[in-house]
Amino acid sequence: MRMIETFTQDQNGGSWLEPSTLTTNITYPHWLESWWMELACQQSKQQDPHEMLRSFETEVRQLSDTFTTERKEGFDAYQQQTSMLLAYGLFYFPQTFARVRYPLLELLAHRKWSPPLERPLRILDLGAGLGAASISFAHLFASHPTLQEIEITALDSSRQSLQYFRKLTKEQSAQWPNVSWDIRNADLRKTESWLPTSSPHWDLIIASFSLNEAFYGALDEQIKWTELVLTRALQKTGVFLILDPASQEKTHRFEQYRDHFADHARYHVWSPCLHEHPCPLRQEGKRQCHEVRQWEPPDSMTFLNRRLFRHITSLKYSFLALGKQPAPAFSQPEGQALFRMIAPLQNNKAHAQMTGCCTDGCKREFEWLKRCLDKPTQKQLVQLERGDIVHVTSLQEMSRDGYVRLQKDSSCTVVHPTPLVLKGKNADSAQSPDDAS
Ligand SMILES: C[S@@+](CC[C@H](N)C(=O)[O-])C[C@H]1O[C@@H](n2cnc3c(N)ncnc32)[C@H](O)[C@@H]1O
């Protein structure tokens, strides 16, 4: 089983809350890949792992079509078929595992959100499916040096999915000795069946790629439901993290959802926006705000993809983190800016251009002439990705509205997710990421 032997083991070292240790190397664990492989071999009665993987191509193709096209009647039938769930476990589970980490790490490392240390951390996973988001969080928090216990509640309307999820938590219990699991079959929309009757309970609520299914075509209902969840389920210091597939649709459904909460006095947007002003992308009506993250899929996924040709080395998603308290504000000195890249880097011959959504809620184009940069720095520019949080110094306003120029003495620091410092030819020292907030 070459693909399993060559897999690198996860490493957790250094100070837990240091951005550098938190944000790099989101590696899908070897034991998790093996668990799904062995289960799929057993259930499909195949001994050879490669044969087994080949036998799931049809299901992965069907799932992929299901998730990328318009929702049709009976769309969720895939959850009643064992082979489809196993295909999800082999191909989509790893993607969720990695994807949900980025926004969580951003909250921990850059938005100063922290889990409670004096009592158990309580997590709720809504529309948990096979449990990839919960497992990813359990795996991350299990390495925390001072967290007491972690209580994870997970809800889904698919009994079949939850059976596999329970099996996994039981068989791999050694991976998370301080985690207790409460995995329930419930319809997340029917809040009376699961919302606490007393005080709000959870510190971290996650809905990964589930609200788009549960509230398909029903944004108003989703907004009302979210308000109820925030009020009745989320602790005062908690965050509710919602991930949605990044779609091509021009309706700006997700931005509309986000703007509702940015405009609401009782709730606050923590991420991805570094502000609570109206979304400039929605106002412009052009692109949907989303992230694209490069990652290294497990070998089994790469093998399974050999004849499917899906873009598996990048994770594409939209997300929104909401809280009841405002996120710590960013203040920027004159001549500096902190922004999220909301478009891919435009790397032209004479200049590079970053499109940023800034802390004041404005969209700006940041231009850097190549002659301000030495050759190695010019090469490093390509590492900048859509979704990166970037801090730039020594800016010069341009006469063109919304355009700003970096200069020879400017620095450009990627604060999240992968720290990177780029300096103009004359910049002797760049601001550290900590100075940016
Ligand atoms: C695409 S899967 C995502 C699963 C998992 N959160 C992940 O990211 O891998 C969507 C999940 O949402 C669940 N779901 C959809 N509507 C639901 C509802 N009304 N109540 C509970 N679960 C629901 C489905 O059963 C399914 O497991």
PDBQT file of the ligand as one rigid body, heavy atoms in Angstrom, charges set to zero:
ROOT
HETATM    1  C1  LIG A 501     -22.540  18.361   1.604  1.00  0.00    +0.000 C 
HETATM    2  S1  LIG A 501     -22.883  17.608   3.125  1.00  0.00    +0.000 S 
HETATM    3  C2  LIG A 501     -21.681  18.388   4.182  1.00  0.00    +0.000 C 
HETATM    4  C3  LIG A 501     -21.313  17.495   5.314  1.00  0.00    +0.000 C 
HETATM    5  C4  LIG A 501     -20.209  18.029   6.221  1.00  0.00    +0.000 C 
HETATM    6  N1  LIG A 501     -20.657  19.175   6.980  1.00  0.00    +0.000 N 
HETATM    7  C5  LIG A 501     -18.991  18.371   5.409  1.00  0.00    +0.000 C 
HETATM    8  O1  LIG A 501     -18.673  19.564   5.263  1.00  0.00    +0.000 OA
HETATM    9  O2  LIG A 501     -18.325  17.451   4.930  1.00  0.00    +0.000 OA
HETATM   10  C6  LIG A 501     -24.375  18.389   3.665  1.00  0.00    +0.000 C 
HETATM   11  C7  LIG A 501     -24.933  17.760   4.919  1.00  0.00    +0.000 C 
HETATM   12  O3  LIG A 501     -25.998  18.581   5.397  1.00  0.00    +0.000 OA
HETATM   13  C8  LIG A 501     -27.001  17.721   5.886  1.00  0.00    +0.000 C 
HETATM   14  N2  LIG A 501     -28.292  18.409   5.897  1.00  0.00    +0.000 N 
HETATM   15  C9  LIG A 501     -28.916  19.020   4.857  1.00  0.00    +0.000 A 
HETATM   16  N3  LIG A 501     -30.097  19.522   5.263  1.00  0.00    +0.000 NA
HETATM   17  C10 LIG A 501     -30.207  19.220   6.585  1.00  0.00    +0.000 A 
HETATM   18  C11 LIG A 501     -31.198  19.471   7.567  1.00  0.00    +0.000 A 
HETATM   19  N4  LIG A 501     -32.311  20.145   7.272  1.00  0.00    +0.000 N 
HETATM   20  N5  LIG A 501     -30.984  19.024   8.822  1.00  0.00    +0.000 NA
HETATM   21  C12 LIG A 501     -29.856  18.353   9.140  1.00  0.00    +0.000 A 
HETATM   22  N6  LIG A 501     -28.893  18.077   8.253  1.00  0.00    +0.000 NA
HETATM   23  C13 LIG A 501     -29.058  18.515   6.985  1.00  0.00    +0.000 A 
HETATM   24  C14 LIG A 501     -26.985  16.567   4.920  1.00  0.00    +0.000 C 
HETATM   25  O4  LIG A 501     -27.613  15.425   5.473  1.00  0.00    +0.000 OA
HETATM   26  C15 LIG A 501     -25.507  16.383   4.678  1.00  0.00    +0.000 C 
HETATM   27  O5  LIG A 501     -24.951  15.459   5.560  1.00  0.00    +0.000 OA
ENDROOT
TORSDOF 0
